[in-house]
């Protein structure tokens, strides 16, 4: 029995948004604690909202300018109406992404002080409130992405137009993550270098002028930034899968099979159901020694639920009596195997994260121990851990790509599709990697929950310290702080793993769209057999244009491989500028405000917040412009093949670089916390000072440059998809 898959995906997306709102309202029912807690919370919340308002205004101006460029480019190369539709889609992508960021921030700033107050009862209650707040982030991100793509496809029925939505989401995410990362690490590094190293202040000491800015940064960087970040990840990868499903169905069936196109959305919608179950497990599990256990168990349960639902959906759509022509049992099993391989890869990345960055992981303890000999060995050891840690996730993704590609080729054979593919199962293999990426992303909601609770418990600890809460509250929150570092590292690794797994499908989506534009197929409502044949012919001829002995391909690959390093350097330099100004401001206040060191006077928190805000908004523009300008310049001068090579080169260099920075930085951060828990002499020792220095080096790695790199990859992919007509009219053809 046929059904409209968009009814399913839209309904579950709406249900996810409603559930996110319910979680936010549930958190608001918890008490906010005493007057001191509320005063600190108010300052954090007001600072976060003020920054986000200014950042959104900056992003909106940039987005409007780019939308006009899109319309002008398509007006000159294709037609004005099609360009206007893509421009509108682009602006909606920006708006949806920023909305997800705002809800994430709102949820976090409502949960942080309530988590502090809940610690009066138990660690479980504090973790429960944080998990509810993180759950709102997870649900709103996956649901808004699914809702936007479902509605736009229902209106336009053209994934090519949806490329604008993905581009807008990627652009907004890059600036949100980058700006938030610069803000939070400028404050964090400045607060630690003066407060901990020079003054021996404890974490979040109210005498530290940068303490409020540090806590504001947790929200604008790790909540709003990550919300927009994962929103664009899910959007870009689903978009690539839809484009591949579109082209495959045109070649196979001389028209569009809606189930091939929307299968990525179907899998994603089932992930919302799995998130509901996993979140319930995480919230109601009361007995644990390690605070990561409830959310880890929630992830495992969500994975099982997702696996079951994916099998049902695959059998219903691709099985012998399924909704697609030429369905078969073996074909359905092959496609299901692709999804399972992606799901397994995602779980393995979670395991690797704990292995390298967990609060008591061997690499973390090793870094802490070597810090007894000074900060040089802290940094050297953390750098080594980061480099080594890139091995397992990259190999896992490579094996997953190989398995899913092979199973996708079997799908083409088992389903009798080889004659339509000229006996070449390559497109079947690409579709298999698409569904592997969807399998990994099926648990994105619960992984995002784990990420969202991290900054909440971090803020909760800060509020407890700054408000002078009883020691018992601080002791109950302390283990949650290290948990937050691990869960944040986990999500960053998960996002980069999904980017790596999706690298083939996103590049192939670009190549398929090039073939579509060359075949001049714009109206997808009236595909003829002649157009389908022409599309297949164009696609077959494109491989020779991407040969490695072509100078334009080599030039594009070299430029692409260079981009992540230049981008990361400018981002880290921005943090360095902000941290320098923050250090000088903190020193100035400690020098000029009588009684500040003794705690009899209050610091000027607003001055520190203003430094981070102005630094972030001004210095995020240059690194943010790099991935926008580079492919446009290369494409206009050297053509589409050079842009494709640029994207591949950037992907290959960005993945290990990002993992190195994110996990190396997280390991140094947790090494500091390991010492602060009393090991190797504890706080206010030379060992502790060394780990603080190592942490400040790793901070911009793990929270600014590293997590922005996978957005860079997606932005390069989506901008290349949008501007293909411009690249086909290149000035120089080598």
Phi, psi and omega per residue, in radians:
X1 nan 2.142 -3.092
X2 -1.260 2.631 3.045
X3 -2.578 2.768 3.114
X4 -1.501 1.942 -3.085
X5 -1.105 -0.426 -3.126
X6 -1.197 -0.451 3.057
X7 -1.137 -0.757 3.118
X8 -1.111 -0.886 -3.043
X9 -1.158 -0.704 -3.140
X10 -1.189 -0.722 -3.128
X11 -1.099 -0.799 -3.134
X12 -1.222 -0.558 3.075
X13 -1.117 -0.781 3.105
X14 -1.101 -0.725 3.109
X15 -1.057 -0.685 3.117
X16 -1.124 -0.721 3.113
X17 -1.121 -0.770 3.128
X18 -1.077 -0.728 3.123
X19 -1.111 -0.661 3.115
X20 -1.102 -0.759 3.105
X21 -1.093 -0.708 3.108
X22 -1.059 -0.710 3.131
X23 -1.143 -0.706 3.099
X24 -1.061 -0.784 3.136
X25 -1.172 -0.592 3.111
X26 -1.122 -0.711 3.134
X27 -1.120 -0.660 -3.098
X28 -1.116 -0.306 3.137
X29 -1.318 -0.319 -3.129
X30 -1.363 2.607 -3.132
X31 -1.203 2.681 -3.106
X32 -1.657 -0.008 3.106
X33 1.594 -2.809 -3.061
X34 -1.445 3.128 -3.049
X35 -1.119 -0.644 3.128
X36 -1.133 -0.745 3.097
X37 -1.057 -0.770 -3.109
X38 -1.142 -0.635 3.136
X39 -1.135 -0.781 3.109
X40 -1.128 -0.774 3.136
X41 -1.047 -0.734 3.141
X42 -1.068 -0.753 3.133
X43 -1.109 -0.724 3.127
X44 -1.130 -0.795 -3.090
X45 -1.147 -0.765 -3.129
X46 -1.150 -0.702 3.100
X47 -1.118 -0.705 3.128
X48 -1.127 -0.805 -3.119
X49 -1.162 -0.669 3.141
X50 -1.126 -0.754 3.118
X51 -1.121 -0.800 -3.076
X52 -1.092 -0.650 3.122
X53 -1.078 -0.783 3.139
X54 -1.203 -0.663 3.132
X55 -1.167 -0.761 3.134
X56 -1.064 -0.652 3.125
X57 -1.117 -0.730 3.119
X58 -1.118 -0.808 -3.139
X59 -1.094 -0.679 -3.131
X60 -1.087 -0.725 3.126
X61 -1.103 -0.803 3.129
X62 -1.087 -0.724 -3.107
X63 -1.122 -0.721 -3.140
X64 -1.115 -0.724 3.117
X65 -1.084 -0.789 -3.119
X66 -1.169 -0.637 3.124
X67 -1.090 -0.652 3.085
X68 -1.164 -0.642 3.076
X69 -1.109 -0.715 3.118
X70 -1.058 -0.853 -3.130
X71 -1.063 -0.760 -3.134
X72 -1.128 -0.741 -3.120
X73 -1.115 -0.742 3.139
X74 -1.299 -0.570 3.076
X75 -1.084 -0.567 -3.120
X76 -1.479 -0.414 -3.029
X77 -1.989 -0.559 -3.100
X78 -2.115 -1.551 2.988
X79 -2.794 2.755 -3.005
X80 -1.148 -0.699 -3.074
X81 -1.124 -0.801 3.140
X82 -1.097 -0.702 3.101
X83 -1.120 -0.667 3.124
X84 -1.139 -0.662 3.120
X85 -1.140 -0.730 3.106
X86 -1.181 -0.685 3.097
X87 -1.069 -0.734 3.087
X88 -1.120 -0.762 3.113
X89 -1.045 -0.702 3.112
X90 -1.053 -0.826 -3.130
X91 -1.130 -0.631 3.086
X92 -1.153 -0.643 3.086
X93 -1.079 -0.743 3.083
X94 -1.079 -0.829 -3.084
X95 -1.105 -0.800 -3.138
X96 -1.110 -0.715 -3.129
X97 -1.114 -0.765 -3.138
X98 -1.212 -0.577 3.073
X99 -1.113 -0.750 3.094
X100 -1.067 -0.695 3.119
X101 -1.115 -0.733 -3.113
X102 -1.152 -0.776 3.137
X103 -1.092 -0.695 3.113
X104 -1.054 -0.785 3.123
X105 -1.137 -0.782 -3.113
X106 -1.061 -0.760 -3.139
X107 -1.109 -0.759 -3.093
X108 -1.167 -0.758 -3.096
X109 -1.279 -0.249 3.008
X110 -1.527 -0.482 -3.051
X111 -1.544 -0.473 -2.973
X112 -1.072 -0.914 -3.103
X113 -1.202 -0.536 3.132
X114 -1.262 -0.518 3.037
X115 -1.186 -0.684 3.074
X116 -1.055 -0.851 -3.124
X117 -1.119 -0.640 -3.126
X118 -1.158 -0.410 3.127
X119 -1.153 -0.252 3.044
X120 -1.068 -0.527 -3.141
X121 -1.505 -0.915 -3.101
X122 -3.013 2.893 3.030
X123 -1.101 -0.657 3.134
X124 -1.022 -0.791 -3.114
X125 -1.109 -0.697 3.105
X126 -1.106 -0.753 3.134
X127 -1.180 -0.636 -3.141
X128 -1.076 -0.820 3.139
X129 -1.085 -0.758 3.130
X130 -1.118 -0.655 3.137
X131 -1.176 -0.685 3.070
X132 -1.086 -0.747 3.089
X133 -1.121 -0.746 3.085
X134 -1.152 -0.602 3.115
X135 -1.096 -0.616 3.085
X136 -1.095 -0.717 3.071
X137 -1.053 -0.869 -3.098
X138 -1.040 -0.799 -3.080
X139 -1.229 -0.716 -3.085
X140 -1.197 -0.622 -3.117
X141 -1.172 -0.901 -3.086
X142 -1.198 -0.580 -3.091
X143 -1.310 -0.718 3.137
X144 -1.160 -0.672 3.092
X145 -1.093 -0.837 3.136
X146 -1.109 -0.714 -3.130
X147 -1.118 -0.790 -3.134
X148 -1.070 -0.827 -3.129
X149 -1.155 -0.695 -3.126
X150 -1.125 -0.791 -3.115
X151 -1.175 -0.740 -3.131
X152 -1.165 -0.671 3.115
X153 -1.210 -0.611 3.090
X154 -1.091 -0.605 -3.111
X155 -1.410 -0.848 -2.983
X156 -1.753 -0.441 -3.101
X157 0.967 0.579 -3.088
X158 -2.514 1.830 3.093
X159 -1.058 -0.389 3.088
X160 -1.081 -0.698 3.073
X161 -1.201 -0.605 3.109
X162 -1.150 -0.297 3.066
X163 -1.018 -0.576 3.073
X164 -1.088 -0.685 3.103
X165 -1.073 -0.777 3.120
X166 -1.129 -0.709 3.111
X167 -1.085 -0.781 3.126
X168 -1.090 -0.739 3.119
X169 -1.103 -0.726 -3.127
X170 -1.161 -0.737 -3.129
X171 -1.116 -0.836 3.133
X172 -1.079 -0.705 -3.123
X173 -1.137 -0.709 -3.123
X174 -1.073 -0.824 -3.127
X175 -1.212 -0.637 3.122
X176 -1.150 -0.815 -3.139
X177 -1.207 -0.779 -3.098
X178 -1.159 -0.866 3.130
X179 -1.106 -0.768 3.109
X180 -1.103 -0.678 3.123
X181 -1.144 -0.718 3.101
X182 -1.118 -0.756 3.129
X183 -1.032 -0.967 -2.984
X184 -1.172 -0.656 -3.090
X185 -1.429 -0.471 2.998
X186 -1.054 -0.772 -3.141
X187 -1.238 -0.779 -3.066
X188 -1.123 -0.845 -3.123
X189 -1.121 -0.781 3.122
X190 -1.072 -0.740 3.141
X191 -1.119 -0.724 -3.082
X192 -1.287 -0.746 -3.063
X193 -1.113 -0.702 3.118
X194 -1.515 -0.876 -3.040
X195 -1.114 -0.878 -3.045
X196 -1.518 -0.802 -3.036
X197 -1.358 -0.805 -3.052
X198 -1.520 -0.675 -3.009
X199 -1.864 -0.160 -3.089
X200 1.029 0.561 3.025
X201 -1.298 2.577 2.995
X202 -1.278 2.972 3.102
X203 -1.008 2.352 3.073
X204 1.030 0.605 3.088
X205 -1.172 2.307 -3.098
X206 -1.122 -0.270 3.090
X207 -1.338 -0.259 -3.098
X208 -1.427 2.041 -3.104
X209 -1.062 -0.380 -3.101
X210 -1.631 0.072 -3.032
X211 -1.129 -0.775 3.131
X212 -1.158 -0.751 3.125
X213 -1.039 -0.669 3.111
X214 -1.067 -0.781 -3.139
X215 -1.260 -0.606 3.023
X216 -1.057 -0.728 -3.133
X217 -1.055 -0.626 3.087
X218 -0.998 -0.635 -3.099
X219 -1.390 -0.818 -3.082
X220 -1.312 -0.465 3.135
X221 -1.594 -0.968 -3.014
X222 -1.507 -0.285 3.106
X223 -1.831 -1.158 -3.131
X224 -1.097 -0.791 3.141
X225 -1.086 -0.786 -3.124
X226 -1.239 -0.560 3.091
X227 -1.059 -0.850 3.100
X228 -1.150 -0.630 -3.123
X229 -1.041 -0.976 -3.109
X230 -1.239 -0.486 3.046
X231 -1.023 -0.822 -3.119
X232 -1.228 -0.569 3.101
X233 -1.055 -0.896 -3.140
X234 -1.083 -0.715 -3.097
X235 -1.159 -0.852 -3.084
X236 -1.111 -0.731 -3.087
X237 -1.266 -0.637 3.040
X238 -1.167 -0.674 3.111
X239 -1.065 -0.824 3.105
X240 -1.037 -0.729 3.114
X241 -1.111 -0.664 3.129
X242 -1.173 -0.685 3.118
X243 -1.122 -0.754 3.115
X244 -1.116 -0.765 3.089
X245 -1.041 -0.665 3.122
X246 -1.084 -0.930 -3.072
X247 -1.155 -0.728 3.119
X248 -1.040 -0.775 -3.105
X249 -1.182 -0.617 3.112
X250 -1.113 -0.787 -3.123
X251 -1.195 -0.668 -3.097
X252 -1.288 -0.751 -2.921
X253 -2.068 0.159 -3.132
X254 1.009 0.490 -3.141
X255 -3.110 -2.948 -3.063
X256 -1.791 2.172 3.007
X257 -1.731 1.935 -2.995
X258 -1.078 -0.457 -3.095
X259 -1.304 -0.627 3.036
X260 -1.098 -0.708 -3.090
X261 -1.237 -0.724 -3.003
X262 -1.691 -0.020 3.130
X263 -0.982 -0.697 3.056
X264 -1.018 -0.670 3.121
X265 -1.216 -0.647 3.122
X266 -1.070 -0.823 3.140
X267 -1.068 -0.736 3.125
X268 -1.097 -0.690 -3.137
X269 -1.155 -0.619 3.087
X270 -1.183 -0.486 3.062
X271 -1.092 -0.499 3.086
X272 -1.138 -0.744 3.101
X273 -1.080 -0.777 3.122
X274 -1.070 -0.628 3.124
X275 -1.137 -0.709 3.093
X276 -0.942 -0.837 -3.080
X277 -1.207 -0.818 -3.126
X278 -1.078 -0.659 3.131
X279 -1.160 -0.677 3.103
X280 -1.076 -0.722 3.104
X281 -1.096 -0.795 -3.101
X282 -1.117 -0.641 -3.074
X283 -1.318 -0.669 -2.984
X284 -1.731 0.026 3.065
X285 -1.408 2.004 -2.991
X286 -1.747 -0.473 -3.048
X287 -1.758 2.061 3.122
X288 -2.811 2.622 3.014
X289 -1.685 -0.804 3.084
X290 -1.668 2.181 -3.062
X291 -1.159 -0.153 3.090
X292 -1.400 -0.251 -3.033
X293 -1.049 -0.812 -3.113
X294 -1.027 -0.807 -3.131
X295 -1.257 -0.567 3.086
X296 -1.148 -0.725 3.072
X297 -1.124 -0.676 3.071
X298 -1.056 -0.675 3.102
X299 -1.129 -0.745 -3.131
X300 -1.125 -0.761 3.125
X301 -1.142 -0.736 3.105
X302 -1.064 -0.640 3.127
X303 -1.137 -0.719 3.119
X304 -1.136 -0.791 3.126
X305 -1.073 -0.766 3.130
X306 -1.076 -0.723 -3.137
X307 -1.086 -0.741 3.135
X308 -1.133 -0.830 -3.113
X309 -1.144 -0.640 3.112
X310 -1.136 -0.632 3.095
X311 -1.139 -0.775 3.133
X312 -1.032 -0.808 -3.116
X313 -1.143 -0.737 -3.125
X314 -1.119 -0.748 -3.133
X315 -1.171 -0.687 -3.112
X316 -1.186 -0.562 -3.082
X317 -1.663 -0.750 -3.000
X318 -1.954 0.032 -3.130
X319 -1.274 3.140 -3.073
X320 -1.060 -0.513 3.070
X321 -1.983 0.492 -3.038
X322 -1.366 -3.050 -3.035
X323 -1.461 -0.268 -3.129
X324 -1.702 2.571 3.054
X325 -1.079 2.651 3.088
X326 1.080 0.520 3.098
X327 -1.207 2.623 3.140
X328 -2.658 2.720 -3.135
X329 -1.125 -0.822 -3.120
X330 -1.140 -0.647 3.100
X331 -1.107 -0.728 3.115
X332 -1.129 -0.729 3.104
X333 -1.094 -0.684 3.138
X334 -1.103 -0.792 -3.132
X335 -1.171 -0.656 3.097
X336 -1.121 -0.650 3.076
X337 -1.073 -0.626 3.076
X338 -1.057 -0.810 -3.132
X339 -1.119 -0.736 3.141
X340 -1.110 -0.647 3.136
X341 -1.104 -0.693 3.090
X342 -1.174 -0.726 3.117
X343 -1.070 -0.765 3.130
X344 -1.124 -0.679 3.128
X345 -1.087 -0.709 3.111
X346 -1.086 -0.738 3.119
X347 -1.152 -0.667 3.114
X348 -1.110 -0.669 3.117
X349 -1.116 -0.617 3.047
X350 -1.065 -0.771 3.128
X351 -1.103 -0.770 -3.140
X352 -1.072 -0.678 -3.134
X353 -1.051 -0.831 3.119
X354 -1.106 -0.649 -3.114
X355 -1.095 -0.710 -3.063
X356 -1.623 -0.494 -2.985
X357 -2.172 -0.009 -3.123
X358 -0.997 2.729 -3.038
X359 -1.066 -0.437 3.088
X360 -2.212 0.517 3.093
X361 -1.231 2.612 -3.098
X362 -1.021 -0.779 3.111
X363 -1.051 -0.630 3.131
X364 -1.151 -0.797 3.136
X365 -1.125 -0.657 3.113
X366 -1.083 -0.769 3.107
X367 -1.071 -0.768 -3.140
X368 -1.089 -0.738 -3.123
X369 -1.142 -0.762 -3.129
X370 -1.194 -0.336 3.123
X371 -1.176 -0.228 3.059
X372 -1.087 -0.375 -3.139
X373 -1.716 0.167 3.044
X374 2.003 2.902 -3.050
X375 -1.181 -0.419 3.130
X376 -1.054 -0.757 3.139
X377 -1.274 -0.507 3.049
X378 -1.049 -0.883 -3.099
X379 -1.174 -0.739 -3.138
X380 -1.080 -0.783 -3.122
X381 -1.193 -0.720 3.111
X382 -1.114 -0.688 3.094
X383 -1.102 -0.737 3.134
X384 -1.116 -0.750 3.109
X385 -1.045 -0.763 3.135
X386 -1.068 -0.782 -3.137
X387 -1.118 -0.812 -3.119
X388 -1.126 -0.637 -3.070
X389 -1.137 -0.326 -3.139
X390 -1.231 -0.322 -3.039
X391 -1.131 -0.976 -3.041
X392 -1.085 -0.831 3.140
X393 -1.117 -0.649 3.130
X394 -1.157 -0.773 3.119
X395 -1.109 -0.710 3.119
X396 -1.070 -0.785 3.127
X397 -1.120 -0.712 3.139
X398 -1.075 -0.774 3.127
X399 -1.139 -0.695 3.115
X400 -1.100 -0.740 3.085
X401 -1.054 -0.750 -3.125
X402 -1.111 -0.826 -3.120
X403 -1.111 -0.837 -3.075
X404 -1.189 -0.612 3.099
X405 -1.147 -0.746 3.132
X406 -1.137 -0.753 3.122
X407 -1.137 -0.627 3.075
X408 -1.110 -0.652 3.067
X409 -1.139 -0.634 3.098
X410 -1.168 -0.620 3.074
X411 -0.976 -0.788 3.141
X412 -1.074 -0.688 -3.137
X413 -1.277 -0.813 -3.098
X414 -1.131 -0.537 -3.088
X415 -1.594 0.100 3.101
X416 1.184 0.555 -3.067
X417 -1.699 -0.085 -3.061
X418 -1.070 -0.695 3.112
X419 -1.007 -0.697 3.134
X420 -1.214 -0.388 3.135
X421 -1.718 0.303 -3.112
X422 0.997 0.648 3.129
X423 1.047 0.349 3.073
X424 -1.964 1.927 -3.039
X425 -1.427 0.235 -3.028
X426 -0.980 -0.838 -3.106
X427 -1.107 -0.572 3.048
X428 -1.093 -0.693 3.095
X429 -1.112 -0.718 3.117
X430 -1.115 -0.720 3.110
X431 -1.114 -0.576 3.082
X432 -1.116 -0.736 3.105
X433 -1.173 -0.546 3.070
X434 -1.039 -0.832 -3.094
X435 -1.280 -0.420 3.021
X436 -1.136 -0.743 3.095
X437 -1.095 -0.688 3.109
X438 -1.155 -0.626 3.087
X439 -1.086 -0.747 3.101
X440 -1.093 -0.723 -3.069
X441 -1.363 -0.098 -3.115
X442 -1.136 -0.384 3.117
X443 -1.830 0.293 -3.073
X444 -1.025 -0.602 -3.087
X445 -1.079 -0.799 -3.113
X446 -1.319 -0.559 3.064
X447 -1.131 -0.720 3.089
X448 -1.136 -0.579 3.051
X449 -1.065 -0.777 3.110
X450 -1.067 -0.664 3.126
X451 -1.219 -0.763 -3.065
X452 -1.135 -0.570 -3.115
X453 -1.263 -0.369 -3.113
X454 -1.011 -1.028 3.115
X455 -1.104 -0.484 3.129
X456 -1.142 -0.845 -3.141
X457 -1.236 -0.513 3.059
X458 -1.099 -0.831 3.069
X459 -1.099 -0.668 -3.137
X460 -1.055 -0.734 3.084
X461 -1.128 -0.695 3.110
X462 -1.109 -0.746 3.130
X463 -1.133 -0.695 3.120
X464 -1.087 -0.772 -3.117
X465 -1.174 -0.816 -3.040
X466 -1.264 -0.465 -3.136
X467 -1.571 -0.029 -3.120
X468 1.180 0.649 -3.125
X469 -1.109 2.722 3.126
X470 -0.952 2.639 -3.071
X471 -1.013 -0.588 -3.096
X472 -1.109 -0.626 3.112
X473 -1.160 -0.774 -3.126
X474 -1.152 -0.620 3.113
X475 -1.168 -0.613 3.138
X476 -1.285 -0.524 -3.117
X477 -1.481 -0.468 -3.037
X478 -0.907 -0.854 -3.132
X479 -1.141 -0.388 3.128
X480 -1.278 -0.439 -3.129
X481 -1.132 -0.843 3.099
X482 -1.112 -0.612 3.053
X483 -0.995 -0.751 -3.125
X484 -1.040 -0.704 3.111
X485 -1.081 -0.742 -3.116
X486 -1.178 -0.766 -3.106
X487 -1.178 -0.616 3.099
X488 -1.170 -0.720 3.092
X489 -1.122 -0.647 3.123
X490 -1.054 -0.831 -3.090
X491 -1.169 -0.668 3.112
X492 -1.123 -0.724 3.085
X493 -1.147 -0.688 3.107
X494 -1.077 -0.771 3.139
X495 -1.118 -0.742 3.128
X496 -1.206 -0.625 3.084
X497 -1.098 -0.733 3.101
X498 -1.154 -0.613 3.094
X499 -1.135 -0.720 3.118
X500 -1.142 -0.769 -3.134
X501 -1.132 -0.567 -3.124
X502 -1.510 -0.030 -3.053
X503 -1.045 -0.735 -3.128
X504 -1.186 -0.745 -3.089
X505 -1.191 -0.646 3.141
X506 -1.210 -0.699 3.088
X507 -1.156 -0.724 3.138
X508 -1.161 -0.605 3.071
X509 -1.071 -0.687 3.091
X510 -1.078 -0.823 -3.138
X511 -1.102 -0.721 3.141
X512 -1.129 -0.681 3.101
X513 -1.191 -0.598 3.045
X514 -1.045 -0.812 3.122
X515 -1.080 -0.681 -3.137
X516 -1.130 -0.760 3.119
X517 -1.188 -0.652 3.099
X518 -1.136 -0.581 3.091
X519 -1.419 -0.028 3.101
X520 1.017 0.719 3.087
X521 -1.718 1.750 3.115
X522 -1.885 -0.694 -3.140
X523 -1.537 1.844 -3.075
X524 -1.522 -0.002 3.134
X525 -1.471 -0.280 -3.101
X526 -2.332 1.164 3.112
X527 -1.412 2.231 3.105
X528 -1.728 2.845 3.101
X529 -1.074 -0.644 3.134
X530 -1.129 -0.699 3.124
X531 -1.160 -0.695 3.118
X532 -1.106 -0.725 3.106
X533 -1.125 -0.750 3.125
X534 -1.103 -0.686 3.113
X535 -1.064 -0.791 3.106
X536 -1.064 -0.698 3.130
X537 -1.156 -0.766 3.119
X538 -1.081 -0.713 -3.122
X539 -1.115 -0.718 -3.130
X540 -1.128 -0.530 -3.061
X541 -1.485 -0.184 -3.038
X542 -1.333 -0.401 -3.078
X543 -1.020 -0.669 -3.114
X544 -1.153 -0.480 -3.133
X545 -1.253 -0.298 -3.100
X546 -1.823 0.259 3.138
X547 -1.118 2.518 -3.065
X548 -1.252 -0.158 3.095
X549 -1.592 0.125 3.060
X550 -1.558 2.261 -3.102
X551 -1.071 -0.613 -3.137
X552 -1.143 -0.594 3.117
X553 -1.202 -0.785 3.132
X554 -1.109 -0.763 3.126
X555 -1.064 -0.803 3.129
X556 -1.069 -0.738 -3.133
X557 -1.133 -0.711 3.126
X558 -1.106 -0.795 3.129
X559 -1.114 -0.736 3.128
X560 -1.085 -0.737 3.137
X561 -1.141 -0.486 3.138
X562 -1.357 -0.559 -2.998
X563 -0.970 -0.822 -3.124
X564 -1.029 -0.563 -3.133
X565 -1.295 -0.762 3.105
X566 -1.132 -0.759 3.112
X567 -1.039 -0.852 -3.114
X568 -1.110 -0.689 3.137
X569 -1.090 -0.764 3.133
X570 -1.179 -0.618 3.123
X571 -1.183 -0.788 3.140
X572 -1.168 -0.647 3.098
X573 -1.110 -0.639 3.099
X574 -1.081 -0.733 3.083
X575 -1.109 -0.709 3.133
X576 -1.047 -0.752 3.107
X577 -1.082 -0.843 -3.135
X578 -1.115 -0.716 -3.132
X579 -1.151 -0.672 3.104
X580 -1.048 -0.809 3.140
X581 -1.145 -0.623 3.137
X582 -1.188 -0.755 3.110
X583 -1.017 -0.798 -3.126
X584 -1.129 -0.650 3.134
X585 -1.192 -0.740 3.135
X586 -1.125 -0.769 3.097
X587 -1.065 -0.723 -3.120
X588 -1.067 -0.807 -3.113
X589 -1.147 -0.710 3.117
X590 -1.133 -0.506 -3.130
X591 -1.429 -0.623 -2.957
X592 -1.790 -0.332 -3.121
X593 -1.683 1.895 -3.123
X594 -1.073 2.354 3.066
X595 1.452 0.032 -3.097
X596 -1.192 -0.780 3.116
X597 -1.078 -0.623 -3.088
X598 -1.406 -0.189 3.130
X599 1.502 0.197 3.130
X600 -1.638 -0.112 3.089
X601 -2.259 2.743 -3.123
X602 -1.749 2.485 3.089
X603 -1.346 2.907 3.054
X604 -1.592 1.503 -3.109
X605 -1.083 -0.632 -3.053
X606 -1.071 -0.603 -3.137
X607 -1.108 -0.718 3.128
X608 -1.189 -0.724 3.098
X609 -1.057 -0.703 -3.130
X610 -1.134 -0.654 3.108
X611 -1.089 -0.840 3.134
X612 -1.101 -0.704 -3.115
X613 -1.113 -0.898 -3.103
X614 -1.126 -0.691 3.129
X615 -1.115 -0.809 -3.099
X616 -1.111 -0.825 -3.070
X617 -1.198 -0.568 -3.123
X618 -1.409 -0.727 -3.004
X619 -1.598 -0.067 3.089
X620 -1.388 -0.264 -3.008
X621 -1.221 -0.801 -3.063
X622 -1.127 -0.959 3.099
X623 -1.086 -0.553 3.113
X624 -1.196 -0.478 -3.129
X625 -1.372 -0.409 -3.057
X626 -0.993 -0.923 -3.115
X627 -1.262 -0.188 3.073
X628 -1.515 -0.796 -3.057
X629 -1.313 -0.734 -3.017
X630 -0.988 -0.930 -3.125
X631 -1.158 -0.549 3.116
X632 -1.155 -0.779 3.137
X633 -1.142 -0.828 -3.142
X634 -1.080 -0.768 -3.106
X635 -1.167 -0.720 -3.131
X636 -1.136 -0.642 -3.074
X637 -1.588 -0.654 -3.014
X638 -2.002 -0.158 3.044
X639 1.678 3.116 -2.994
X640 -1.155 -0.624 -3.106
X641 -1.113 -0.691 3.108
X642 -1.130 -0.651 3.103
X643 -1.155 -0.746 3.093
X644 -1.032 -0.757 3.111
X645 -1.156 -0.633 3.098
X646 -1.056 -0.773 -3.140
X647 -1.102 -0.757 3.129
X648 -1.121 -0.780 3.136
X649 -1.067 -0.745 3.124
X650 -1.125 -0.708 -3.136
X651 -1.106 -0.784 -3.084
X652 -1.116 -0.692 -3.119
X653 -1.452 -0.539 -3.044
X654 -1.262 -0.624 -3.029
X655 -1.098 -0.987 3.118
X656 -1.161 -0.573 3.118
X657 -1.105 -0.772 -3.133
X658 -1.133 -0.781 -3.139
X659 -1.107 -0.724 3.106
X660 -0.997 -0.829 -3.098
X661 -1.234 -0.770 -3.053
X662 -1.185 -0.838 -3.078
X663 -1.405 -0.587 3.047
X664 -1.118 -0.761 3.105
X665 -1.128 -0.727 3.140
X666 -1.146 -0.656 3.122
X667 -1.120 -0.718 3.104
X668 -1.178 -0.636 3.106
X669 -1.104 -0.812 -3.128
X670 -1.271 -0.419 3.019
X671 -1.120 -0.696 3.069
X672 -1.071 -0.787 -3.122
X673 -1.186 -0.551 3.095
X674 -1.100 -0.724 3.093
X675 -1.184 -0.705 -3.127
X676 -1.136 -0.340 3.093
X677 -1.415 0.035 3.049
X678 1.961 -0.043 -3.136
X679 -1.431 2.632 3.085
X680 0.926 0.658 3.071
X681 1.808 -0.397 3.097
X682 1.338 -2.772 -3.052
X683 -1.223 2.806 3.063
X684 1.036 0.641 3.052
X685 -2.160 2.953 3.089
X686 -1.100 -0.625 3.110
X687 -1.109 -0.762 3.124
X688 -1.094 -0.759 3.123
X689 -1.055 -0.679 3.127
X690 -1.123 -0.729 3.129
X691 -1.204 -0.549 3.082
X692 -1.132 -0.741 3.092
X693 -1.082 -0.777 3.103
X694 -1.062 -0.702 3.115
X695 -1.089 -0.721 -3.122
X696 -1.195 -0.524 3.045
X697 -1.206 -0.732 -3.100
X698 -1.340 -0.345 -3.087
X699 -0.972 -0.950 3.130
X700 -1.199 -0.375 3.040
X701 -1.120 -0.934 -2.944
X702 -1.474 -0.365 -3.031
X703 -2.084 -0.120 3.132
X704 -2.132 -1.227 -3.052
X705 -1.267 -0.860 -3.057
X706 -0.974 -0.987 -3.113
X707 -1.213 -0.280 3.103
X708 -1.397 -0.297 -3.034
X709 -1.212 -0.654 3.131
X710 -1.239 -0.471 3.014
X711 -1.181 -0.678 3.083
X712 -0.992 -0.758 3.130
X713 -1.056 -0.835 -3.104
X714 -1.173 -0.656 3.133
X715 -1.121 -0.727 3.083
X716 -1.060 -0.710 3.130
X717 -1.156 -0.818 -3.059
X718 -1.262 -0.626 3.112
X719 -1.203 -0.573 3.086
X720 -1.181 -0.620 3.092
X721 -1.149 -0.726 -3.058
X722 -1.196 -0.715 -2.987
X723 -1.739 0.397 3.119
X724 -0.946 -0.785 3.132
X725 -1.006 -0.596 3.112
X726 -1.199 -0.681 -3.115
X727 -1.249 -0.511 3.126
X728 -1.209 -0.278 3.109
X729 -1.885 0.743 -3.047
X730 -1.081 2.663 3.138
X731 -1.280 -0.730 -3.103
X732 -2.061 2.221 3.069
X733 -2.032 1.943 -3.099
X734 -1.604 nan nan
